[in-house]
Amino acid sequence: MNDADAAATAVRQWREAGPELVVLDGFHALKHALRFGADVRSAVTSDKAAALALAAELADDLTEQIGDSLVEVPAQVLKELVPRVHATRIAALAVRRERRVNLAELSALPRPSPVVVLDNPRNLGNVGAVVRLAAGFGATGVVTTGDLDPWHANAVRAGAGLHFATAVEQLPLDDFPPGPLYALDPEGADIRSVTLPDDALLAFGSERHGLSAEVRGRAAGLLSLPMRPQVSSYNLATSVAMTLFHWTGPKA
Ligand SMILES: C[S@@+](CC[C@H](N)C(=O)[O-])C[C@H]1O[C@@H](n2cnc3c(N)ncnc32)[C@H](O)[C@@H]1O
């Protein structure tokens, strides 16, 4: 296929993209998605030479793959396809990780690492940041309750392509994976007094209202992160970061 045909095909794929495809925004998102086995259907840029230079500098494991898959389109066309195009001028479409695969990973026992539960999160940026943390710490997955889709484009953007590195699903309480549930709450026992098991579910409340009565009622224990008096709470994603870091610490 010549360059013009490749560009026309890519544009058609973007215009016809269905809900099974998610947008990867920028070089880092594409890099992470490829590293964690995403099925990337169309990758476009308005400056392929610059993209390849970036790949050579930051991801030499992927330079060839990125070179083969990236299609150059005019800057104006890229802007039409992705109105808020990333500074690296790269965007890609990838198939959303299969729910069946995610559910199998979430329910498999013995579980090598905790599952993070976000109880009715309201901010998609926080959801993406938590997915990124879960991926970095090697957590089994991130489960959300409530009406926000954790695969929403804005969450995927904040997750930097790492939705493909961990199992991310929206589930009702009755379908939670097995394992002891520890709920994080400023009123709980000091987390430093507890060793978190690998099969734990670590639950965090919503930004506005904290933990729901249902998740609280299900918890084997309420745990708090050290915080000076008169500070009411930490940000949701930073709370997840501290808790996962505590999980990696010495086991009793
Ligand atoms: C922004 S806070 C929620 C604040 C909310 N206004 C409330 O009433 O709880 C989001 C979540 O982060 C976790 N969190 C924040 N600070 C914490 C702390 N010091 N100890 C334990 N969990 C904390 C909790 O799970 C909390 O529900």
The ligand as a Gaussian input file, in Angstrom:
#p B3LYP/6-31G(d) Opt

LIG

0 1
 C      -10.809000      12.562000      48.873000
 S      -11.095000      11.252000      49.956000
 C      -12.804000      11.421000      50.372000
 C      -13.127000      12.602000      51.171000
 C      -14.578000      12.638000      51.506000
 N      -15.010000      13.988000      51.564000
 C      -14.933000      11.897000      52.780000
 O      -15.886000      12.333000      53.408000
 O      -14.354000      10.894000      53.140000
 C      -11.178000       9.845000      48.915000
 C      -10.815000       8.556000      49.576000
 O       -9.407000       8.514000      49.814000
 C       -9.151000       7.699000      50.939000
 N       -8.458000       8.511000      51.956000
 C       -8.165000       9.812000      51.906000
 N       -7.464000      10.186000      52.998000
 C       -7.309000       9.073000      53.752000
 C       -6.671000       8.778000      54.987000
 N       -6.025000       9.695000      55.700000
 N       -6.721000       7.507000      55.444000
 C       -7.339000       6.533000      54.748000
 N       -7.959000       6.752000      53.579000
 C       -7.939000       7.991000      53.081000
 C      -10.477000       7.204000      51.464000
 O      -10.761000       5.933000      50.931000
 C      -11.414000       8.270000      50.928000
 O      -12.735000       7.799000      50.864000

